[in-house]
Amino acid sequence: MTIVNFTPVPALIGGALIGLSAAFLLLAKGRVAGISGIAGGIIYPEQTSDINWRILFVLGLVLGGFIYQWLGFGVGVEQIQAMVSKPLLILGGLLVGIGTQIGTGCTSGHGICGLARRSPRSLVATLCFMGSAILTVFVVRHLLGVGA
């Protein structure tokens, strides 16, 4: 296997920024930076006063990628293409959404914030996420031969 885009410095900086933003949100708002919970709070708000920071957080996620590309750091990103059909991508997105509801959170909430807080529930959830991801890649790539 050849690693085409090995970028340890940007990855380290990005990881540090994710950690800082998660810590800042926890300190400033007392909230965990779980994306599914933040986005869910926009769609199904518990309090109307809680929506503004959630919208800004999600906008920052989306706009951050565009700004990174605009500044010239995302060279080669425009060449990324999905290897499956759009209906399969939509199905995958729906399954991820259902999984976040069943697992009461997503990889950012459990994997980053929950593990940092030493939550046993988050450890189990993250092991399930990673295990199912490894199994899915094995089945799709090695048993079905897709994208290999």
Order of alpha helices (4+ residues) and beta strands (2+ residues): alpha-alpha-alpha-alpha-alpha
